[in-house]
């Protein structure tokens, strides 16, 4: 006696391909790179170079997600920037380029 085992018929939906993540457009990145060079160049031409450190401080504080008040964020940003400057100064103190401007900037 032969028995057959039949599986119930299932309706299966076709498997869709995994969604492709959108490519990051290159134009906004290029604009940001140009602005990163244009802002210091413009401040130098206008003679308001003193404006760059507060601008970097405020820009860094705007990226932080900690702290309740603006003063908290500014103080944390200041600590972050000072710590980063100290950490970058250690390898620069033994670097063999003799402090030429282009490699260090």
N, C-alpha and C positions, 0 to 999 in steps of 0.2 A: 504494500500500500504506500503510495507516494503522496506526500503532503507538500503542498507549496505554501510558502509564506509570502503573502503580498503586503506590501506597505501601503498605507493609505496615500492617496494622491494628495500632494501638497501643491498649492499655488505659490510659486515663489516669484517675487519681483526681481527684475533684472538688477544686478549689482552695479551701482553707479561707480564711476571712477572717483578716486579721492580728489577733493577740490584742490586746485593748484593755487598756492598762495600768490596774492597779487605782487607783481614786481614793483619794487620801490622806484618811483620815477627819479631820473637823474637830474632833472632841471632844478627842483627845489634844493637839492644837495649842492649843485653848482652855484646857485644863488647865495646860499649860506656861506660857502667857501669864499666867494668874492666879497661878501660883506665882512667876513672875518678879517680880510686884508684891507678893505676899504675904510672901515671905521678907524683903525689906528692911523692909517695914512692921512685921512681927512683931519683928524684931530691934530696931527703933527703940522699939517699945512696951515691950519687955522691958529696954531699956537695954544691950543687948549689941551695939551697932553696930560695935565693934572686931572682931567676928567675921567681918564681910563681906569685908575684903581677903584674909585667909587662905582663906576659902571660895572666892572667885573665883580665887585662885591655884591651889588644888587642883583646882577644876573645869576650869580651862584646862589644867593639866598632865595631867589624865585624858583629855583629847581629843587630846593629841599622840601621834604614833606613832614618834617618834624618841627616841634616848637609851636607854642600857642599864639604868640604875638610876633609882630614884625621884629621887635628887638631880639627875641629869641632866635629867630632865623638869621638875622644879621650877625649875631655873635657866633652862632654855629658855623656860618659861612666864613667868617673871619678866621676862626680856629682851623677850619678845613683848608683854607688857602694858605695860612701860615705853616701848617703842617706839611702841605704839599710842596711849599717853597723850600722848607728845610730838607725834605726828602729828596728834592731835585738838586739841591745844592751839594749834597754829599758826593754823588758821582761826578758832578761838574768840577768839583775841587781837585779831582785827580785825572780829569780828562786830558788827553794829550793834544787838543786843538789849540791850546794856549789862549783860550777865551776869545777867539775870533767871533765876530758878531753873527755871521750867518749860521754856523752850526748850533749856536746856543739859542737862537731865536726860532 
